[in-house]
Structures are given as C-alpha cells and as structure tokens.
Amino acid sequence: MSPLLFGIFQYIGPNGTVGSAWQHPDDRSSDFTSLEHWIALAKTFDEAGLDFLFLADSYGFPALGGELIDASVREGRGIPHGDPMPLVSALAAVTERLGFILTTSTTVEPPAANARRFATLDHFTKGRIGWNIVTGSSGATAAALMGRELIAHDVRYDMADDYVDVSLTLWEGSWEDDALVLDKEAGLYADPAKVHLVHHEGPYFRTDGILNLPPSPQRTPLLVQAGASGRGREFAGRNAEAVFVGGGEPATVAANVRGIRESAVAAGRPADSIKVLVGALFLTGATSEEAWATHDEMLAMSTPEGAAAIYAGNTGIDLLALDPELPIAQTSTQMGQSNLERYLGKDGRPAPLVKEVLENFRRTGINGSVFVGSAAEVVDQVEEFVAATGVDGFLIQPHMTPGTYDDLIEYVLPELRARGLMAPEPQGETLRERLFPEGTAHLPETHRGYRFRAGR
C-alpha cells in the first residue's frame, strides 16, 4: 500500500465534528478568535509532517423556517464560524512545508476577486495554497444573508463550472511564464508582449482584463472539491485535483470513489488524476481502554439536538420533526445532497429509520468515519478501510483541541510511518507537488485548465 495523504480538517470555530467539546476543561477550541491559537496548531502540524490544513467555511448557519436553531447557539455547533482567509499569511510565516486549503463559494463574490486573492496567497505561501470549491454550504441561510434566493443544487454546479473557467482564464492566460523580467538597468519590469488581456463570456460570468499580478508558484492553486452527489462527481471529473468525501460504510465510500474516478475518465483525464480524501476522526491513546474512554466522553457531550441542528443546517431537513420509526422520505434537497444520500437505501439495502439516522449522525458527525483504539488498532482500521475503498488519504477531524492532535502525533503517526503508510518526510515544494510528486507545480497537460495557458 502506497503512502497516504494526511490533512487536518478545521472550522474557524469551537468544537470538532462530533459533539460540543468546548465545554471540556482541557479543550481550547473556544480560543478560535485568537491568532496565537492557530499559530500554535499550525506549527504543531508542520513539525509533525502532516500534509495540509484544510479550513472549511460557510456563510450559512443552522436555521429552520427562518429561525435560529436554539441547540446550535446553545452548544456552539455551526454558530459561531469565522473567515479562514485572513489566517493564512500569518500561518505561512511560521511554517515551512504545511499546505493550506481554503474554502470559498462560487455563489458569493465575483470570480476575478476570488482569483486575485488566491493568486496573492499562493505567492505569500510559496505555492502551498489550495482552493476548496464549494457551491454553497448551509445554502439557504447563506443565500438569505447575502440577500439572494437559494439557487437550485444542479444549477449551482453549472454556475461553478463557469466560475472555474473564469478563474483559469485569469490564472493561466494573463501572463506568460517568462513575462516578468525585472531588469533594473534596462528599466524593464515585464515584457508587454507577454502580458495579455483575457476575455471570457460564459452563461453566468464574464471577464475582460488581466490578473493584475505575475504568475504565482502554482499559477492555479490546487483545485479541491467536496461532495459526492451525481452532479458533484461530474464537476469533480471536469475540475478537481482532490476530492473530499464523507466517510461511513466502506461500500458506500468505495462507490463514491469509483464514481469520482469514472467522472475523471469521462472528462478525458486519467482515473488517478484525482486524489480522494475521506473525512475521519481518530481517537487513540496509550492503550485501547484509554481510547474508548475518550470515545465515551465524546459521546457524553454529543446531544441528539445538537446533531439534528447540524444536519438541518446542512440539508434543510429537521430530523426531530420526522417520524422516528420511518425512513427519511425525502430523496433530494437543494442544499447538502450528499448527507441526504448517505442515509437513503441503496443496492438493495433498506434505508435506516430516522431514529437510526439521528443516532448515527450523533455518533459520527457530518463526515462519517470514527476510528478508535490503540495506535496499532487504529492503523489496522485505516489499512482495512483503504483496502476496501481505494481512498488516497484522510482529512483528520478533532474531538478535543489540541488533545486529539497530540494523541495522533504521539501514537498514530509513528505507527503509520513504521508500516510505510505515511511518507517519512513531506514530498514536494508546492501543495500540488505534495499530492502529485511525479508532476510539477503547475496544472498537468491532462487537466483542461492547461489549455488556458498563455504562450504555450
């Protein structure tokens, strides 16, 4: 089994993805408004040799019928939620190899503004930046906050395709590789013949101008996407270099992985041109007993009401209002389709009852997989899961901050390295080279974005 990729999944807010750990005396997640809190975490991840820090984000929040969900406010779950973009320059300054994947939505601001910001960050991080492309999370409340109507799920992806095209046009088409000259004696900053106005007229977005700064180390940030709905897989096949999927039953994850790889092939790309990463929570300790005690402690801080609030914020479905003895009758949503499909009957298997959905979500959270045990037991579970699913790595989520990470680094990472499941040292200078060490810092020729390149 080849070395896997390991990133850290974080919100700029309190708690992990299961329960409300902020109330524990040893948890520091409520310090999320402190820059020093994030600097300390980033330095820890960098020194441990983890591949990247994935910062999730949404303008939305858990609400139903235009009203805040009390449990969300009371338990700090989904509310509050800060903007990760201002963090990255500070974290890049105190780290050497750690990558940063930032989430922005294709439905909130003009693509040229987003492209410029990511290009600037790619310069400041020396090529360690990735863009997690979302079409909207907690979409109804995010749309209302921005004074807009909620856009239908598949239409959001149509818009996102066009949004990415604008971005690629700017990143790849504005400057040739050798346009920047910096000849002080000749007084020549850049060669005018190699800086180009670009034009894009799409069904949803248009742009005329240039990306007003020279090419960054990667030109285009690493392109990441989350979600496993049918339309989401199609979007991934066309655009993504890495896809983040929820965990859960290995058979379901394996089907999602196959679907993503098939989408890449359908788009004319190699099946292995997309790295698939699964969200997971690792709970470990010096012994198996310690790990399971931590698990029990976590569940004691995870209420059905808090879990239902997060599920409602993501899907728009109020589990507490449904008959607990029946399956979820709804089969589609204009919000988080993946977390609805997770609990629908498939391949001849009956759908779980609403009470079972709620309990599973209370125990495993929005991303679905929890590995518990001693270091050897957790890594055994990792090996079995990878063999059954074909995933390329994991986005590791916290329970306790920083305790979950301290245990991971002390116990699990040495075991992963001893079995050859984690590289001894991070590979590559840029984030793209970290994921694809056989490639270069720039988009490969097999990615459709390559054809936007000026001067090729």
N, C-alpha and C positions, 0 to 999 in steps of 0.2 A: 504494500500500500504506500503510495507516494506521500510526502509531507503535505499536511493540510494547512489551510489558512485559518488564522485565529484573530478575530477582531473583537472589540468591546462595543456593546450597544448601550447607548445612554440617551436619556432625555435631559434637558436643562430644567430639572425639576426634582422634587423629592420622590423617594420610593424607587423600587425596581419595577418588574412587570407582574409580580405576584404579591398581593397584599400591600400593607402600608407600614413598611419597616421603619419609617422616620421616627416612630414613637419609641423604638428600642433605645435604651441609653447608650449603646455603642455605635449607633448608626449616625452618620454625618451627612446623609443626603439632603437634609434641610439646609445645609450650608451652600446650596447650589447658586445662590446670588453672590458668593464670594469668589473672586478671581483666584485667590490663593488655594481654594478647594480644588479647582480644576487644574491648576499648575501642578499641585502635588500628585493628582491622579495621573496626569499625562506623563510626568517624569517616571512614575512607577511603571506605567505601561511600556514606555520607551526602553527603560532599563531591563525590563523582563523579556524584550524581544518580540512583543506582540506586534501584529502587522498594521493595525489601524484602529482608530477610534471613530466609530460610526455614530453621528449625532442626529437622532431622529427629531422631527419638528412638525408642528401643525399650528395653524392659526385657530383651529377649531378647539372645541371643548365639549365634554359630555353635557348634553341637554336633551330634553324631550318636550315636544309641544311648545317650544319657545321658552321653556323654563329650565333653570339650572337644576341638576340632579343633586339633591342635598348630600347624598353619600359621597359624591365626588368632591364636594367642597370640604365636608367634614373630615374625610380621610386623606385629602391631598392627592387624589388619584385623577390625573388628567387636568387638574387645576391645582397649582399654577404651572406655567410652561413657558420658559424663556427662549429667546432667539440665540441659536448657537453661532451665528455668523461672526459677531464681534469677538468671540473667544479665540479664533484660530490663529491670528497673528501672534498673540501672547503665548499660546501653547507651542507654536512652531519655534519661537525664540528659545524655548527651554528644552527642546527635544532635538534629536539628530536623525532618527530613522522612522519614527512613528508617522503613519499616514493619517489623513483626516478626510472623512466622507461626510459631507454636509447635505442636508435635505432642504430643497426649495421646491415650490409648487409651480406648475406651468399654467395655473389659472389665476395667479395673484398679480404679478408685475410684468412689464414688457420684457421680452426675451433679450433685447440688447442690453438692458440694465443688468440682468442676471449674468449674461455672458461676460460683461466687463468686470463684474465683481469676482467671478470665479477665475478669470484670467489674472487679475491682480493677486488673488490669493495663491494661485499656482506659482507666480513669481516669488511671493514672500515665503512660501514653504519650500521653495526649490523643487517643485514638481511633486509634492506629496499630497495633492488635493484630488478629491473625487466628488462627483455630483450625484446624489441620490434623487432621481427624478420622480416626483410624485404628482399625480393629477389632482390630489386633494385628499386629506385625511380629516375625519370628522367633518365631512364636506358641507353638511347643511349649516352648521354653526359658523364655519369659516366663510361660506358664501354670505350669510346674513351679516357677519361682522364687516365684510367689505362692501355691503350694500348691493349685493348681486343675488340673482336667482341661482339655485342649485342647478348645475349643468348635468345632463344625463351621463351615466357612467361611461358608456362607449364613446359618446361624443367628446368627453374629456380626453380620452386617448387619441381620438382624431386630432384634436387641438394640440395635444402633446407631441404628436409626430411632426406637425408643422412647426411647433415651438423649437424642437430639437434641430430641425432643418435651418431655421434662422440662426441658431447658436453655432452650428457647424459652419455655416456660410461665413460668419464673422470670425470665428477662431481660426479656421483653416484658410480662408480666402483673402483676408485683408493684407497680410504681409508674407512675402516670400521668405524662405529660410535665411537668406543672406542679405535681406533688405537693410538691416541695421549695420552701419559702417563704423561710426564713432571715430572718424579721422579728424583729430583736432587740428592738425596742421593744414589740412585742406578745407576745414570748416564744414565737413560733410557729416551730418548726423545719420541720415538714412538716404538710400538711393530712391528718388521719386519714381523711377521706372519700375520699382519692385514693391511699391505700396499701392494697393488697388481699392477703389471704391467697389463695394459689393451691392448686389441688388437681389432681393427675394420678394416675390409676390405669391403668397400662398393663400389657401382657402380661409385662413384665420388671422395670419400675421404677415406684415410686410416690413422690410427694412431697406434703406438706402443710405450708405455711408461706409465707415470703416470701424473696426475695433481699434480704439484710439490708444493702443499701447503695443509694443513689439511682441512677437510670439513668446509665450511662456515656455518653461522646460518641456511640458507635455503638449503644448498648443491647446488641445482639448483635454479637459480634466477626465479622469477615469469615469466612465458612464455607468451608473448603477441604477437599478430599478427594483422596486419591491412589489410583490403581489403575484398571484398565480391564477387569476381569473383567465378565461379564454382570451379576452381582448388584451389583458395584461401580458400574456405569453406572446401574443403576436407582436406587441410593442417591443418586448424584450428581444425577440428574434431580430427585429429590424435595427435596434439601437444599443442594447445593453452589452456591457462587457462583464458585468457581475449582476447577479440577481439574488435578492434576499427573500427567502420563503419562510413561512411559518413551519414549525415542527409538528409533532404529533405522531400519529400512526405511521410507521415506516412505509407501508404500502401506499399510503396517500402521498407522502413526500416523494417516494420513488416515481409515482405517476406524474407529479408536478415537474420533477427533474427531467423525465423523458419528454414531457410536453415542451419544456423550455428548449431542450436541445433540438427537438424536431422543428421548432419555430426558427432556430438559427439556420438550420439546413434549408428550410423553406425560403429563407431570405437570402440564400446564396452564400452562407457562411459555414465554416467548419463547425461540427457539433461541439467541439471543445473550445470554441472561441468565447464561450460564456462560462464564468465560474459561478457555481450555485452554492450559496451560503445559507445555512439554516439557523434560525434563532433557537438558542438553548440556554438553560440555566444549569450551571454546575455547582452542586452542593457537596463539599468534601470536608475532610478534617484528618486528624492523625489516625483515626480509626473509623470504621463503618458506623459504629454506635454514635460517635460524635456527629457524623454527617446526618444521620437520621434524626438525631435530636434537634439539629438546626432546621431540618425539614419540618418537623412537628412545630417548632417555634414559629416558622414562617407561616404555616397554615393557621396557627392561632391568631395571626394578625391579618388574615385574609377573609373578609366577610362576603357573604353572598351579595349583599347590597353594593359593596364596592366593586365586585366583579361585574355585576349587572350594569353598573354605571359605565364602566369602560367598554363593555360590549355594546351598550346602547350608543355611546359616543362614536364608536367605530362603524356600526352597521345601521343605526337608526331603529333597532329592534329592542323593545323592552321585554326582557325575559320574565320579569316579575309580573307582567300583565298577562302572560300567556298561561294556558292550562298546563300545569307541570307534568301531567300524565300523558300528554300528547307530544309528537314531534313538532318541530317548527314547520308551520305550513307554508310560510313564505319561501320562495325559491330564488328571488332576485331582489337586489336593493340598488339604489343609485349611489350608495355610499361604499362601505367596505365589503365588496362581494366575496373576497377570499375568506373572510372569517364567517360568512354565512355558509359558503360551500363546504367549509370544514366540517359542518355538522349536518349535512344532507346525506341521505342514503345513497351509496354508490356501489357499483359492481355486485349487485345482488345483496348487499348488506343493508339491513334496516337502519333508518335514521334513529339517532338517540332521542330519548324523551327530553323535553325542556328541562326537567329537573336534573337530568344527567348532563346536559349541555352546561347548565349553570355550575354544577359541581366540578366538571372538568375544567371549565374556564377559571373557577376559583382556585383550583389546584395548579394549573399550568400556565395561566395567563394568555396574553394575546398572541404569543409566539409558540407555545405548544409543547416543547420538549423539556423535561427536567431529568437530569442525570444525578443520582445520589449514591454516595458510598465512599469508601476509601479511595485513594488515588488509583490503585490498581483496578478497583471495581468500576470507577468512572471511566477509565480509559478502555476497559473491556467493553463497556456500553457504547463508547464512541466508535470503537472498531466495528462492532456489530451493526451499529446504525449506518455507518458509512458503507459497509459491505452490502447492506440491504437497500440503500437509497442511491448511492453514487454521488452524494454531495461532495463538494470540494473543500468545505470548511465550515466554521461556526461563527456566529455572532453571539458572544457570551454576555448574558444579561446579569445584572446584580440582584441579589436579595438584600444583603447588608452592604453598605458602603462605608468604609473600604473593605470590610471583613471578607466578603465573597471573593474579592480580588486577591487579598492577602493569602487566603487558603488556596486559590487557584495557582498562584505563583509559587508558593512553598511546596505544594504537594503534587498538583496535576502536571504542570509544565515539565518538571524533570522526568516524570514517567512517560509523557508524550515523546520527549526527545530521546529517551532511552530506547523506545520502540521504533524510532525513525518516523514518527507521525508528525513531528514538528521540526522545522529546519533549525540547526544549531544556531545560526545567525540569520537575521532578515536578509532577503535577497534583493538586489537592485537598488538603484539610487532614487528612482521615482516610484510613485504608487503603482503606475501601470507595469513597470518592470518588476515590482514586488509580486504582482499577481501573475505576470507572464514573463518570467525571467529569460525565456528564449527569444523574446521580442525586443522592441526598442521603447523609448519614452513616448513615441508618437503612435497614433492610431495605425494599425496594420493595414496593408493593402486589401485585406479581405473584408474590412469594415467599410460600409458605404460612405462614411464620412471622409475617407481618404480621397474620394473624387472631388471634394471641395477644395483641396489643397492648391494654393496659388503657386505657379511656377513649376509644377510637376511635369 
